[in-house]
Amino acid sequence: MTLSLWAAFVAASSILLVIPGPTVLLVVSYALGQGWRTALPMAIGVALGDFTAMTLSMLGLGALLAASATLFTALKWIGAAYLVWLGIKLWRAGGTLDAAPRTDKVSAVKMLGHAWLVTALNPKSITFFVAFLPAFLDPHADFWTQMAVFETTFLVLAFANAFGYALVASKARRFVGNPRAIRIVNRTGGGLLIGAGVATVTLAGQHS
């Protein structure tokens, strides 16, 4: 695995994590209703959920790589196109973050479990990783080493992202509810995501 490949993975993952989805909306809704104390358990739950989904996806990709290098390479190109599609979708997204405050008082353990379930059991999570990861995997390098590096990297980023969203939501509620601010975030992320998709096409061609 080259440093450029890892850096591209970090950049694309960071952008993807910032995109408001079911997990982010859950984190924000708890933080809006109960404040900063939700940040740590929610971030841990999100990281564990991503670990579950990513591990299942990586195991499937490992079997695919062992079965057919050609099919795996095709999947890498599909993954790059998927990034571009997500970027276009994010660019065209609206400027609202639809997260209602959750005022129900629950324990940290329950919040952690809720975040894990929402993140891990969302079918889109596994589908996402299956389409996303191949663009960054080198079929000629050791698969398990790459798996360890990419999982560790993504989980650190996922934890930091969820923690950050919770803190921002609890301290800056006006920002969360500001359509203009959310629109700027969406369009910036969308543009960067399209760029990441184009970059991974080049990387896929180099490592295929």
CORKA-V795863 format. One record per residue. N is the residue number from 1. RES is the residue in one small letter. D_FIRST is the distance of its C-alpha to the first C-alpha in Angstrom with 1 decimal. Layout:
n	res	d_first
N	RES	D_FIRST
N	RES	D_FIRST
//
This chain:
n	res	d_first
1	m	0.0
2	t	3.8
3	l	6.7
4	s	8.5
5	l	6.6
6	w	7.2
7	a	10.5
8	a	11.5
9	f	11.1
10	v	13.3
11	a	15.7
12	a	16.3
13	s	16.6
14	s	19.0
15	i	21.1
16	l	21.3
17	l	22.4
18	v	25.1
19	i	26.6
20	p	29.8
21	g	29.7
22	p	31.6
23	t	29.7
24	v	30.2
25	l	33.8
26	l	34.5
27	v	33.2
28	v	35.3
29	s	38.4
30	y	38.5
31	a	38.0
32	l	40.7
33	g	43.1
34	q	42.4
35	g	40.8
36	w	38.0
37	r	38.5
38	t	36.5
39	a	33.3
40	l	32.0
41	p	32.9
42	m	31.6
43	a	28.3
44	i	27.9
45	g	29.0
46	v	26.6
47	a	23.6
48	l	24.9
49	g	25.5
50	d	22.0
51	f	20.8
52	t	23.2
53	a	22.4
54	m	18.6
55	t	18.8
56	l	21.2
57	s	19.1
58	m	16.0
59	l	18.3
60	g	19.8
61	l	16.6
62	g	15.7
63	a	19.2
64	l	18.9
65	l	15.9
66	a	17.9
67	a	20.9
68	s	20.0
69	a	17.0
70	t	19.3
71	l	20.1
72	f	16.6
73	t	15.9
74	a	19.1
75	l	18.2
76	k	15.2
77	w	17.9
78	i	20.2
79	g	17.9
80	a	17.6
81	a	21.4
82	y	21.8
83	l	20.4
84	v	22.9
85	w	25.7
86	l	25.1
87	g	25.3
88	i	28.5
89	k	29.9
90	l	29.2
91	w	30.8
92	r	33.9
93	a	34.2
94	g	37.2
95	g	37.7
96	t	38.6
97	l	36.9
98	d	39.0
99	a	38.9
100	a	42.3
101	p	42.8
102	r	42.9
103	t	45.8
104	d	45.9
105	k	45.6
106	v	43.1
107	s	41.6
108	a	38.1
109	v	37.3
110	k	38.4
111	m	36.5
112	l	33.3
113	g	34.1
114	h	34.9
115	a	31.6
116	w	29.7
117	l	31.8
118	v	31.5
119	t	27.7
120	a	27.0
121	l	29.8
122	n	29.5
123	p	28.6
124	k	26.9
125	s	24.2
126	i	23.0
127	t	23.5
128	f	21.5
129	f	18.4
130	v	18.7
131	a	18.9
132	f	16.4
133	l	13.3
134	p	12.8
135	a	12.3
136	f	8.9
137	l	7.8
138	d	6.5
139	p	9.7
140	h	9.0
141	a	6.6
142	d	8.6
143	f	9.8
144	w	11.6
145	t	9.0
146	q	7.1
147	m	10.8
148	a	11.8
149	v	9.6
150	f	10.4
151	e	13.9
152	t	14.6
153	t	13.6
154	f	15.7
155	l	18.5
156	v	19.0
157	l	19.2
158	a	21.5
159	f	23.7
160	a	24.0
161	n	24.8
162	a	27.5
163	f	28.9
164	g	29.2
165	y	30.8
166	a	33.3
167	l	34.3
168	v	34.7
169	a	36.7
170	s	39.0
171	k	39.7
172	a	39.5
173	r	41.1
174	r	42.4
175	f	38.9
176	v	37.9
177	g	41.0
178	n	40.9
179	p	40.2
180	r	39.5
181	a	36.9
182	i	35.1
183	r	35.4
184	i	33.8
185	v	30.8
186	n	30.5
187	r	30.7
188	t	28.3
189	g	25.7
190	g	26.4
191	g	26.0
192	l	22.7
193	l	21.5
194	i	22.7
195	g	20.8
196	a	17.5
197	g	18.4
198	v	19.0
199	a	15.8
200	t	13.8
201	v	16.1
202	t	15.0
203	l	11.3
204	a	12.4
205	g	14.5
206	q	12.0
207	h	9.7
208	s	12.8
//
